[in-house]
Amino acid sequence: MDNFSKQIYEAGINDGRAEGKAEGKAESIKNLMSTMNVSIDQAMDILKTPPEEHQYFKDLLAKEQ
């Protein structure tokens, strides 16, 4: 595998990992909301979600409903 192909491959792996982590965090937010009866903002605070990511997860969870 040449250097460029390796970079493309690694970028794809990293993108996949980031997407998987985001899906896992979104699932954790939903679980906290339902089991602890908290708002989405409270759930994200419990999980120590950085403020700059709050809107991303709000949008993601709104698409699922």
CHARMM-style PDB file with segment names, atoms N, HN, CA, C and O in Angstrom:
ATOM      1  N   MET     1       0.864  -1.166   0.000  1.00  0.00      PROA
ATOM      2  CA  MET     1       0.000   0.000   0.000  1.00  0.00      PROA
ATOM      3  C   MET     1       0.912   1.230   0.000  1.00  0.00      PROA
ATOM      4  O   MET     1       1.786   1.372   0.855  1.00  0.00      PROA
ATOM      5  N   ASP     2       0.693   2.102  -0.962  1.00  0.00      PROA
ATOM      6  HN  ASP     2      -0.017   1.987  -1.657  1.00  0.00      PROA
ATOM      7  CA  ASP     2       1.522   3.307  -1.005  1.00  0.00      PROA
ATOM      8  C   ASP     2       1.092   4.278   0.095  1.00  0.00      PROA
ATOM      9  O   ASP     2       0.057   4.089   0.733  1.00  0.00      PROA
ATOM     10  N   ASN     3       1.883   5.299   0.305  1.00  0.00      PROA
ATOM     11  HN  ASN     3       2.724   5.453  -0.213  1.00  0.00      PROA
ATOM     12  CA  ASN     3       1.667   6.244   1.399  1.00  0.00      PROA
ATOM     13  C   ASN     3       0.317   6.957   1.285  1.00  0.00      PROA
ATOM     14  O   ASN     3      -0.375   7.131   2.288  1.00  0.00      PROA
ATOM     15  N   PHE     4      -0.059   7.367   0.075  1.00  0.00      PROA
ATOM     16  HN  PHE     4       0.503   7.225  -0.740  1.00  0.00      PROA
ATOM     17  CA  PHE     4      -1.337   8.060  -0.124  1.00  0.00      PROA
ATOM     18  C   PHE     4      -2.507   7.141   0.202  1.00  0.00      PROA
ATOM     19  O   PHE     4      -3.458   7.547   0.871  1.00  0.00      PROA
ATOM     20  N   SER     5      -2.433   5.896  -0.274  1.00  0.00      PROA
ATOM     21  HN  SER     5      -1.660   5.566  -0.816  1.00  0.00      PROA
ATOM     22  CA  SER     5      -3.502   4.928  -0.001  1.00  0.00      PROA
ATOM     23  C   SER     5      -3.613   4.661   1.497  1.00  0.00      PROA
ATOM     24  O   SER     5      -4.715   4.523   2.030  1.00  0.00      PROA
ATOM     25  N   LYS     6      -2.478   4.589   2.165  1.00  0.00      PROA
ATOM     26  HN  LYS     6      -1.584   4.701   1.732  1.00  0.00      PROA
ATOM     27  CA  LYS     6      -2.475   4.364   3.607  1.00  0.00      PROA
ATOM     28  C   LYS     6      -3.129   5.539   4.332  1.00  0.00      PROA
ATOM     29  O   LYS     6      -3.869   5.334   5.295  1.00  0.00      PROA
ATOM     30  N   GLN     7      -2.870   6.751   3.888  1.00  0.00      PROA
ATOM     31  HN  GLN     7      -2.269   6.918   3.106  1.00  0.00      PROA
ATOM     32  CA  GLN     7      -3.483   7.934   4.491  1.00  0.00      PROA
ATOM     33  C   GLN     7      -4.995   7.925   4.305  1.00  0.00      PROA
ATOM     34  O   GLN     7      -5.741   8.238   5.233  1.00  0.00      PROA
ATOM     35  N   ILE     8      -5.442   7.569   3.112  1.00  0.00      PROA
ATOM     36  HN  ILE     8      -4.836   7.315   2.358  1.00  0.00      PROA
ATOM     37  CA  ILE     8      -6.878   7.491   2.827  1.00  0.00      PROA
ATOM     38  C   ILE     8      -7.520   6.424   3.701  1.00  0.00      PROA
ATOM     39  O   ILE     8      -8.587   6.645   4.273  1.00  0.00      PROA
ATOM     40  N   TYR     9      -6.875   5.271   3.804  1.00  0.00      PROA
ATOM     41  HN  TYR     9      -6.008   5.092   3.340  1.00  0.00      PROA
ATOM     42  CA  TYR     9      -7.377   4.174   4.624  1.00  0.00      PROA
ATOM     43  C   TYR     9      -7.495   4.612   6.082  1.00  0.00      PROA
ATOM     44  O   TYR     9      -8.532   4.401   6.712  1.00  0.00      PROA
ATOM     45  N   GLU    10      -6.447   5.213   6.613  1.00  0.00      PROA
ATOM     46  HN  GLU    10      -5.606   5.384   6.101  1.00  0.00      PROA
ATOM     47  CA  GLU    10      -6.451   5.639   8.014  1.00  0.00      PROA
ATOM     48  C   GLU    10      -7.493   6.733   8.262  1.00  0.00      PROA
ATOM     49  O   GLU    10      -8.111   6.765   9.326  1.00  0.00      PROA
ATOM     50  N   ALA    11      -7.691   7.619   7.298  1.00  0.00      PROA
ATOM     51  HN  ALA    11      -7.189   7.593   6.434  1.00  0.00      PROA
ATOM     52  CA  ALA    11      -8.717   8.656   7.434  1.00  0.00      PROA
ATOM     53  C   ALA    11     -10.101   8.014   7.511  1.00  0.00      PROA
ATOM     54  O   ALA    11     -10.945   8.445   8.296  1.00  0.00      PROA
ATOM     55  N   GLY    12     -10.331   6.999   6.708  1.00  0.00      PROA
ATOM     56  HN  GLY    12      -9.645   6.648   6.070  1.00  0.00      PROA
ATOM     57  CA  GLY    12     -11.606   6.286   6.736  1.00  0.00      PROA
ATOM     58  C   GLY    12     -11.830   5.584   8.067  1.00  0.00      PROA
ATOM     59  O   GLY    12     -12.935   5.600   8.609  1.00  0.00      PROA
ATOM     60  N   ILE    13     -10.786   4.974   8.586  1.00  0.00      PROA
ATOM     61  HN  ILE    13      -9.888   4.961   8.147  1.00  0.00      PROA
ATOM     62  CA  ILE    13     -10.878   4.309   9.888  1.00  0.00      PROA
ATOM     63  C   ILE    13     -11.201   5.331  10.973  1.00  0.00      PROA
ATOM     64  O   ILE    13     -12.068   5.097  11.815  1.00  0.00      PROA
ATOM     65  N   ASN    14     -10.510   6.449  10.951  1.00  0.00      PROA
ATOM     66  HN  ASN    14      -9.806   6.640  10.267  1.00  0.00      PROA
ATOM     67  CA  ASN    14     -10.742   7.499  11.951  1.00  0.00      PROA
ATOM     68  C   ASN    14     -12.147   8.067  11.855  1.00  0.00      PROA
ATOM     69  O   ASN    14     -12.781   8.324  12.879  1.00  0.00      PROA
ATOM     70  N   ASP    15     -12.641   8.265  10.644  1.00  0.00      PROA
ATOM     71  HN  ASP    15     -12.127   8.056   9.812  1.00  0.00      PROA
ATOM     72  CA  ASP    15     -14.019   8.750  10.460  1.00  0.00      PROA
ATOM     73  C   ASP    15     -15.023   7.749  11.024  1.00  0.00      PROA
ATOM     74  O   ASP    15     -15.993   8.131  11.678  1.00  0.00      PROA
ATOM     75  N   GLY    16     -14.783   6.485  10.766  1.00  0.00      PROA
ATOM     76  HN  GLY    16     -13.995   6.175  10.234  1.00  0.00      PROA
ATOM     77  CA  GLY    16     -15.673   5.439  11.268  1.00  0.00      PROA
ATOM     78  C   GLY    16     -15.685   5.384  12.787  1.00  0.00      PROA
ATOM     79  O   GLY    16     -16.738   5.217  13.401  1.00  0.00      PROA
ATOM     80  N   ARG    17     -14.522   5.524  13.384  1.00  0.00      PROA
ATOM     81  HN  ARG    17     -13.666   5.660  12.885  1.00  0.00      PROA
ATOM     82  CA  ARG    17     -14.443   5.532  14.846  1.00  0.00      PROA
ATOM     83  C   ARG    17     -15.183   6.731  15.425  1.00  0.00      PROA
ATOM     84  O   ARG    17     -15.925   6.599  16.398  1.00  0.00      PROA
ATOM     85  N   ALA    18     -14.981   7.888  14.831  1.00  0.00      PROA
ATOM     86  HN  ALA    18     -14.378   7.995  14.040  1.00  0.00      PROA
ATOM     87  CA  ALA    18     -15.652   9.100  15.323  1.00  0.00      PROA
ATOM     88  C   ALA    18     -17.164   8.954  15.214  1.00  0.00      PROA
ATOM     89  O   ALA    18     -17.901   9.350  16.117  1.00  0.00      PROA
ATOM     90  N   GLU    19     -17.621   8.383  14.105  1.00  0.00      PROA
ATOM     91  HN  GLU    19     -17.022   8.061  13.371  1.00  0.00      PROA
ATOM     92  CA  GLU    19     -19.061   8.186  13.918  1.00  0.00      PROA
ATOM     93  C   GLU    19     -19.607   7.201  14.948  1.00  0.00      PROA
ATOM     94  O   GLU    19     -20.689   7.408  15.498  1.00  0.00      PROA
ATOM     95  N   GLY    20     -18.859   6.134  15.208  1.00  0.00      PROA
ATOM     96  HN  GLY    20     -17.980   5.967  14.761  1.00  0.00      PROA
ATOM     97  CA  GLY    20     -19.280   5.155  16.199  1.00  0.00      PROA
ATOM     98  C   GLY    20     -19.337   5.740  17.600  1.00  0.00      PROA
ATOM     99  O   GLY    20     -20.256   5.445  18.365  1.00  0.00      PROA
ATOM    100  N   LYS    21     -18.357   6.569  17.936  1.00  0.00      PROA
ATOM    101  HN  LYS    21     -17.611   6.809  17.315  1.00  0.00      PROA
ATOM    102  CA  LYS    21     -18.351   7.210  19.246  1.00  0.00      PROA
ATOM    103  C   LYS    21     -19.547   8.158  19.385  1.00  0.00      PROA
ATOM    104  O   LYS    21     -20.174   8.219  20.442  1.00  0.00      PROA
ATOM    105  N   ALA    22     -19.855   8.886  18.327  1.00  0.00      PROA
ATOM    106  HN  ALA    22     -19.345   8.836  17.468  1.00  0.00      PROA
ATOM    107  CA  ALA    22     -20.991   9.815  18.363  1.00  0.00      PROA
ATOM    108  C   ALA    22     -22.299   9.051  18.529  1.00  0.00      PROA
ATOM    109  O   ALA    22     -23.176   9.475  19.282  1.00  0.00      PROA
ATOM    110  N   GLU    23     -22.434   7.930  17.832  1.00  0.00      PROA
ATOM    111  HN  GLU    23     -21.722   7.585  17.220  1.00  0.00      PROA
ATOM    112  CA  GLU    23     -23.651   7.122  17.958  1.00  0.00      PROA
ATOM    113  C   GLU    23     -23.780   6.566  19.376  1.00  0.00      PROA
ATOM    114  O   GLU    23     -24.877   6.523  19.932  1.00  0.00      PROA
ATOM    115  N   GLY    24     -22.665   6.144  19.954  1.00  0.00      PROA
ATOM    116  HN  GLY    24     -21.774   6.179  19.503  1.00  0.00      PROA
ATOM    117  CA  GLY    24     -22.686   5.631  21.315  1.00  0.00      PROA
ATOM    118  C   GLY    24     -23.059   6.708  22.325  1.00  0.00      PROA
ATOM    119  O   GLY    24     -23.813   6.461  23.266  1.00  0.00      PROA
ATOM    120  N   LYS    25     -22.523   7.901  22.117  1.00  0.00      PROA
ATOM    121  HN  LYS    25     -21.911   8.102  21.352  1.00  0.00      PROA
ATOM    122  CA  LYS    25     -22.840   8.994  23.031  1.00  0.00      PROA
ATOM    123  C   LYS    25     -24.309   9.395  22.897  1.00  0.00      PROA
ATOM    124  O   LYS    25     -24.965   9.683  23.898  1.00  0.00      PROA
ATOM    125  N   ALA    26     -24.824   9.416  21.681  1.00  0.00      PROA
ATOM    126  HN  ALA    26     -24.291   9.183  20.867  1.00  0.00      PROA
ATOM    127  CA  ALA    26     -26.233   9.746  21.466  1.00  0.00      PROA
ATOM    128  C   ALA    26     -27.122   8.717  22.167  1.00  0.00      PROA
ATOM    129  O   ALA    26     -28.145   9.071  22.754  1.00  0.00      PROA
ATOM    130  N   GLU    27     -26.732   7.459  22.104  1.00  0.00      PROA
ATOM    131  HN  GLU    27     -25.902   7.171  21.627  1.00  0.00      PROA
ATOM    132  CA  GLU    27     -27.501   6.407  22.775  1.00  0.00      PROA
ATOM    133  C   GLU    27     -27.439   6.594  24.288  1.00  0.00      PROA
ATOM    134  O   GLU    27     -28.437   6.394  24.980  1.00  0.00      PROA
ATOM    135  N   SER    28     -26.287   6.972  24.797  1.00  0.00      PROA
ATOM    136  HN  SER    28     -25.476   7.134  24.235  1.00  0.00      PROA
ATOM    137  CA  SER    28     -26.151   7.231  26.236  1.00  0.00      PROA
ATOM    138  C   SER    28     -27.016   8.407  26.674  1.00  0.00      PROA
ATOM    139  O   SER    28     -27.629   8.374  27.741  1.00  0.00      PROA
ATOM    140  N   ILE    29     -27.061   9.433  25.852  1.00  0.00      PROA
ATOM    141  HN  ILE    29     -26.563   9.459  24.985  1.00  0.00      PROA
ATOM    142  CA  ILE    29     -27.900  10.594  26.161  1.00  0.00      PROA
ATOM    143  C   ILE    29     -29.363  10.168  26.231  1.00  0.00      PROA
ATOM    144  O   ILE    29     -30.074  10.527  27.169  1.00  0.00      PROA
ATOM    145  N   LYS    30     -29.812   9.399  25.236  1.00  0.00      PROA
ATOM    146  HN  LYS    30     -29.235   9.107  24.473  1.00  0.00      PROA
ATOM    147  CA  LYS    30     -31.201   8.924  25.228  1.00  0.00      PROA
ATOM    148  C   LYS    30     -31.500   8.070  26.452  1.00  0.00      PROA
ATOM    149  O   LYS    30     -32.562   8.208  27.060  1.00  0.00      PROA
ATOM    150  N   ASN    31     -30.576   7.193  26.817  1.00  0.00      PROA
ATOM    151  HN  ASN    31     -29.714   7.082  26.323  1.00  0.00      PROA
ATOM    152  CA  ASN    31     -30.789   6.333  27.979  1.00  0.00      PROA
ATOM    153  C   ASN    31     -30.893   7.144  29.263  1.00  0.00      PROA
ATOM    154  O   ASN    31     -31.759   6.875  30.096  1.00  0.00      PROA
ATOM    155  N   LEU    32     -30.029   8.124  29.431  1.00  0.00      PROA
ATOM    156  HN  LEU    32     -29.326   8.343  28.754  1.00  0.00      PROA
ATOM    157  CA  LEU    32     -30.106   8.982  30.614  1.00  0.00      PROA
ATOM    158  C   LEU    32     -31.421   9.737  30.664  1.00  0.00      PROA
ATOM    159  O   LEU    32     -32.038   9.861  31.722  1.00  0.00      PROA
ATOM    160  N   MET    33     -31.845  10.240  29.513  1.00  0.00      PROA
ATOM    161  HN  MET    33     -31.344  10.139  28.654  1.00  0.00      PROA
ATOM    162  CA  MET    33     -33.099  10.992  29.461  1.00  0.00      PROA
ATOM    163  C   MET    33     -34.267  10.122  29.897  1.00  0.00      PROA
ATOM    164  O   MET    33     -35.149  10.585  30.620  1.00  0.00      PROA
ATOM    165  N   SER    34     -34.281   8.880  29.467  1.00  0.00      PROA
ATOM    166  HN  SER    34     -33.564   8.504  28.880  1.00  0.00      PROA
ATOM    167  CA  SER    34     -35.426   8.026  29.793  1.00  0.00      PROA
ATOM    168  C   SER    34     -35.329   7.426  31.193  1.00  0.00      PROA
ATOM    169  O   SER    34     -36.338   7.374  31.897  1.00  0.00      PROA
ATOM    170  N   THR    35     -34.171   6.977  31.613  1.00  0.00      PROA
ATOM    171  HN  THR    35     -33.352   7.019  31.041  1.00  0.00      PROA
ATOM    172  CA  THR    35     -34.073   6.305  32.905  1.00  0.00      PROA
ATOM    173  C   THR    35     -34.029   7.275  34.076  1.00  0.00      PROA
ATOM    174  O   THR    35     -34.542   6.976  35.154  1.00  0.00      PROA
ATOM    175  N   MET    36     -33.416   8.437  33.866  1.00  0.00      PROA
ATOM    176  HN  MET    36     -32.998   8.680  32.990  1.00  0.00      PROA
ATOM    177  CA  MET    36     -33.300   9.398  34.965  1.00  0.00      PROA
ATOM    178  C   MET    36     -34.289  10.549  34.829  1.00  0.00      PROA
ATOM    179  O   MET    36     -34.351  11.436  35.681  1.00  0.00      PROA
ATOM    180  N   ASN    37     -35.061  10.521  33.741  1.00  0.00      PROA
ATOM    181  HN  ASN    37     -35.010   9.801  33.049  1.00  0.00      PROA
ATOM    182  CA  ASN    37     -36.052  11.562  33.481  1.00  0.00      PROA
ATOM    183  C   ASN    37     -35.431  12.965  33.535  1.00  0.00      PROA
ATOM    184  O   ASN    37     -35.910  13.852  34.241  1.00  0.00      PROA
ATOM    185  N   VAL    38     -34.350  13.132  32.764  1.00  0.00      PROA
ATOM    186  HN  VAL    38     -33.961  12.412  32.190  1.00  0.00      PROA
ATOM    187  CA  VAL    38     -33.668  14.427  32.693  1.00  0.00      PROA
ATOM    188  C   VAL    38     -33.789  14.974  31.277  1.00  0.00      PROA
ATOM    189  O   VAL    38     -34.102  14.239  30.340  1.00  0.00      PROA
ATOM    190  N   SER    39     -33.541  16.259  31.134  1.00  0.00      PROA
ATOM    191  HN  SER    39     -33.287  16.856  31.895  1.00  0.00      PROA
ATOM    192  CA  SER    39     -33.581  16.887  29.811  1.00  0.00      PROA
ATOM    193  C   SER    39     -32.328  16.506  29.030  1.00  0.00      PROA
ATOM    194  O   SER    39     -31.369  15.967  29.582  1.00  0.00      PROA
ATOM    195  N   ILE    40     -32.359  16.795  27.754  1.00  0.00      PROA
ATOM    196  HN  ILE    40     -33.138  17.233  27.305  1.00  0.00      PROA
ATOM    197  CA  ILE    40     -31.195  16.504  26.921  1.00  0.00      PROA
ATOM    198  C   ILE    40     -29.973  17.298  27.400  1.00  0.00      PROA
ATOM    199  O   ILE    40     -28.854  16.783  27.392  1.00  0.00      PROA
ATOM    200  N   ASP    41     -30.187  18.539  27.811  1.00  0.00      PROA
ATOM    201  HN  ASP    41     -31.095  18.958  27.817  1.00  0.00      PROA
ATOM    202  CA  ASP    41     -29.066  19.341  28.299  1.00  0.00      PROA
ATOM    203  C   ASP    41     -28.489  18.756  29.587  1.00  0.00      PROA
ATOM    204  O   ASP    41     -27.271  18.717  29.761  1.00  0.00      PROA
ATOM    205  N   GLN    42     -29.352  18.307  30.480  1.00  0.00      PROA
ATOM    206  HN  GLN    42     -30.342  18.339  30.339  1.00  0.00      PROA
ATOM    207  CA  GLN    42     -28.878  17.697  31.718  1.00  0.00      PROA
ATOM    208  C   GLN    42     -28.125  16.408  31.435  1.00  0.00      PROA
ATOM    209  O   GLN    42     -27.097  16.139  32.057  1.00  0.00      PROA
ATOM    210  N   ALA    43     -28.627  15.610  30.503  1.00  0.00      PROA
ATOM    211  HN  ALA    43     -29.462  15.828  29.998  1.00  0.00      PROA
ATOM    212  CA  ALA    43     -27.956  14.365  30.137  1.00  0.00      PROA
ATOM    213  C   ALA    43     -26.568  14.650  29.561  1.00  0.00      PROA
ATOM    214  O   ALA    43     -25.604  13.959  29.891  1.00  0.00      PROA
ATOM    215  N   MET    44     -26.468  15.651  28.714  1.00  0.00      PROA
ATOM    216  HN  MET    44     -27.251  16.213  28.446  1.00  0.00      PROA
ATOM    217  CA  MET    44     -25.166  15.985  28.144  1.00  0.00      PROA
ATOM    218  C   MET    44     -24.221  16.519  29.209  1.00  0.00      PROA
ATOM    219  O   MET    44     -23.018  16.263  29.144  1.00  0.00      PROA
ATOM    220  N   ASP    45     -24.733  17.252  30.184  1.00  0.00      PROA
ATOM    221  HN  ASP    45     -25.710  17.460  30.237  1.00  0.00      PROA
ATOM    222  CA  ASP    45     -23.897  17.733  31.286  1.00  0.00      PROA
ATOM    223  C   ASP    45     -23.385  16.564  32.123  1.00  0.00      PROA
ATOM    224  O   ASP    45     -22.218  16.540  32.514  1.00  0.00      PROA
ATOM    225  N   ILE    46     -24.257  15.596  32.396  1.00  0.00      PROA
ATOM    226  HN  ILE    46     -25.205  15.615  32.079  1.00  0.00      PROA
ATOM    227  CA  ILE    46     -23.855  14.407  33.156  1.00  0.00      PROA
ATOM    228  C   ILE    46     -22.718  13.685  32.440  1.00  0.00      PROA
ATOM    229  O   ILE    46     -21.780  13.207  33.079  1.00  0.00      PROA
ATOM    230  N   LEU    47     -22.804  13.607  31.117  1.00  0.00      PROA
ATOM    231  HN  LEU    47     -23.566  13.995  30.599  1.00  0.00      PROA
ATOM    232  CA  LEU    47     -21.787  12.922  30.319  1.00  0.00      PROA
ATOM    233  C   LEU    47     -20.582  13.803  29.996  1.00  0.00      PROA
ATOM    234  O   LEU    47     -19.661  13.388  29.292  1.00  0.00      PROA
ATOM    235  N   LYS    48     -20.609  15.023  30.525  1.00  0.00      PROA
ATOM    236  HN  LYS    48     -21.357  15.360  31.096  1.00  0.00      PROA
ATOM    237  CA  LYS    48     -19.513  15.974  30.289  1.00  0.00      PROA
ATOM    238  C   LYS    48     -19.264  16.225  28.796  1.00  0.00      PROA
ATOM    239  O   LYS    48     -18.123  16.288  28.338  1.00  0.00      PROA
ATOM    240  N   THR    49     -20.352  16.364  28.070  1.00  0.00      PROA
ATOM    241  HN  THR    49     -21.278  16.313  28.443  1.00  0.00      PROA
ATOM    242  CA  THR    49     -20.284  16.669  26.645  1.00  0.00      PROA
ATOM    243  C   THR    49     -19.856  18.131  26.495  1.00  0.00      PROA
ATOM    244  O   THR    49     -20.461  19.015  27.102  1.00  0.00      PROA
ATOM    245  N   PRO    50     -18.830  18.393  25.701  1.00  0.00      PROA
ATOM    246  CA  PRO    50     -18.396  19.783  25.515  1.00  0.00      PROA
ATOM    247  C   PRO    50     -19.536  20.637  24.955  1.00  0.00      PROA
ATOM    248  O   PRO    50     -20.297  20.181  24.101  1.00  0.00      PROA
ATOM    249  N   PRO    51     -19.650  21.869  25.436  1.00  0.00      PROA
ATOM    250  CA  PRO    51     -20.750  22.748  24.988  1.00  0.00      PROA
ATOM    251  C   PRO    51     -20.818  22.905  23.464  1.00  0.00      PROA
ATOM    252  O   PRO    51     -21.907  23.045  22.908  1.00  0.00      PROA
ATOM    253  N   GLU    52     -19.690  22.883  22.801  1.00  0.00      PROA
ATOM    254  HN  GLU    52     -18.805  22.769  23.252  1.00  0.00      PROA
ATOM    255  CA  GLU    52     -19.697  23.059  21.346  1.00  0.00      PROA
ATOM    256  C   GLU    52     -20.298  21.854  20.616  1.00  0.00      PROA
ATOM    257  O   GLU    52     -20.580  21.945  19.421  1.00  0.00      PROA
ATOM    258  N   GLU    53     -20.498  20.733  21.307  1.00  0.00      PROA
ATOM    259  HN  GLU    53     -20.270  20.660  22.278  1.00  0.00      PROA
ATOM    260  CA  GLU    53     -21.097  19.552  20.698  1.00  0.00      PROA
ATOM    261  C   GLU    53     -22.594  19.423  21.007  1.00  0.00      PROA
ATOM    262  O   GLU    53     -23.268  18.562  20.440  1.00  0.00      PROA
ATOM    263  N   HSD    54     -23.114  20.262  21.894  1.00  0.00      PROA
ATOM    264  HN  HSD    54     -22.567  20.961  22.355  1.00  0.00      PROA
ATOM    265  CA  HSD    54     -24.515  20.144  22.311  1.00  0.00      PROA
ATOM    266  C   HSD    54     -25.480  20.225  21.127  1.00  0.00      PROA
ATOM    267  O   HSD    54     -26.384  19.397  21.015  1.00  0.00      PROA
ATOM    268  N   GLN    55     -25.306  21.188  20.262  1.00  0.00      PROA
ATOM    269  HN  GLN    55     -24.572  21.861  20.353  1.00  0.00      PROA
ATOM    270  CA  GLN    55     -26.239  21.344  19.144  1.00  0.00      PROA
ATOM    271  C   GLN    55     -26.172  20.160  18.197  1.00  0.00      PROA
ATOM    272  O   GLN    55     -27.194  19.747  17.649  1.00  0.00      PROA
ATOM    273  N   TYR    56     -24.987  19.612  18.001  1.00  0.00      PROA
ATOM    274  HN  TYR    56     -24.157  19.947  18.447  1.00  0.00      PROA
ATOM    275  CA  TYR    56     -24.828  18.437  17.143  1.00  0.00      PROA
ATOM    276  C   TYR    56     -25.703  17.291  17.655  1.00  0.00      PROA
ATOM    277  O   TYR    56     -26.425  16.663  16.880  1.00  0.00      PROA
ATOM    278  N   PHE    57     -25.636  17.021  18.960  1.00  0.00      PROA
ATOM    279  HN  PHE    57     -25.050  17.530  19.590  1.00  0.00      PROA
ATOM    280  CA  PHE    57     -26.407  15.911  19.513  1.00  0.00      PROA
ATOM    281  C   PHE    57     -27.893  16.220  19.557  1.00  0.00      PROA
ATOM    282  O   PHE    57     -28.713  15.318  19.385  1.00  0.00      PROA
ATOM    283  N   LYS    58     -28.252  17.462  19.783  1.00  0.00      PROA
ATOM    284  HN  LYS    58     -27.586  18.195  19.923  1.00  0.00      PROA
ATOM    285  CA  LYS    58     -29.666  17.836  19.733  1.00  0.00      PROA
ATOM    286  C   LYS    58     -30.221  17.570  18.338  1.00  0.00      PROA
ATOM    287  O   LYS    58     -31.308  17.009  18.193  1.00  0.00      PROA
ATOM    288  N   ASP    59     -29.477  17.973  17.318  1.00  0.00      PROA
ATOM    289  HN  ASP    59     -28.595  18.429  17.436  1.00  0.00      PROA
ATOM    290  CA  ASP    59     -29.914  17.745  15.933  1.00  0.00      PROA
ATOM    291  C   ASP    59     -29.970  16.250  15.616  1.00  0.00      PROA
ATOM    292  O   ASP    59     -30.916  15.779  14.985  1.00  0.00      PROA
ATOM    293  N   LEU    60     -28.963  15.517  16.053  1.00  0.00      PROA
ATOM    294  HN  LEU    60     -28.195  15.900  16.566  1.00  0.00      PROA
ATOM    295  CA  LEU    60     -28.911  14.084  15.782  1.00  0.00      PROA
ATOM    296  C   LEU    60     -30.098  13.363  16.416  1.00  0.00      PROA
ATOM    297  O   LEU    60     -30.734  12.526  15.776  1.00  0.00      PROA
ATOM    298  N   LEU    61     -30.391  13.682  17.660  1.00  0.00      PROA
ATOM    299  HN  LEU    61     -29.874  14.362  18.181  1.00  0.00      PROA
ATOM    300  CA  LEU    61     -31.499  13.003  18.336  1.00  0.00      PROA
ATOM    301  C   LEU    61     -32.854  13.458  17.796  1.00  0.00      PROA
ATOM    302  O   LEU    61     -33.816  12.691  17.812  1.00  0.00      PROA
ATOM    303  N   ALA    62     -32.935  14.686  17.323  1.00  0.00      PROA
ATOM    304  HN  ALA    62     -32.153  15.310  17.309  1.00  0.00      PROA
ATOM    305  CA  ALA    62     -34.199  15.165  16.735  1.00  0.00      PROA
ATOM    306  C   ALA    62     -34.507  14.403  15.449  1.00  0.00      PROA
ATOM    307  O   ALA    62     -35.676  14.159  15.147  1.00  0.00      PROA
ATOM    308  N   LYS    63     -33.486  14.024  14.687  1.00  0.00      PROA
ATOM    309  HN  LYS    63     -32.536  14.223  14.931  1.00  0.00      PROA
ATOM    310  CA  LYS    63     -33.688  13.257  13.456  1.00  0.00      PROA
ATOM    311  C   LYS    63     -34.242  11.874  13.747  1.00  0.00      PROA
ATOM    312  O   LYS    63     -34.972  11.312  12.930  1.00  0.00      PROA
ATOM    313  N   GLU    64     -33.902  11.319  14.906  1.00  0.00      PROA
ATOM    314  HN  GLU    64     -33.309  11.775  15.570  1.00  0.00      PROA
ATOM    315  CA  GLU    64     -34.327   9.972  15.254  1.00  0.00      PROA
ATOM    316  C   GLU    64     -35.775   9.900  15.696  1.00  0.00      PROA
ATOM    317  O   GLU    64     -36.367   8.820  15.703  1.00  0.00      PROA
ATOM    318  N   GLN    65     -36.351  11.025  16.063  1.00  0.00      PROA
ATOM    319  HN  GLN    65     -35.870  11.902  16.058  1.00  0.00      PROA
ATOM    320  CA  GLN    65     -37.725  11.011  16.568  1.00  0.00      PROA
ATOM    321  C   GLN    65     -38.744  11.106  15.469  1.00  0.00      PROA
ATOM    322  OT1 GLN    65     -39.945  11.106  15.739  1.00  0.00      PROA
TER     323      GLN     65
END
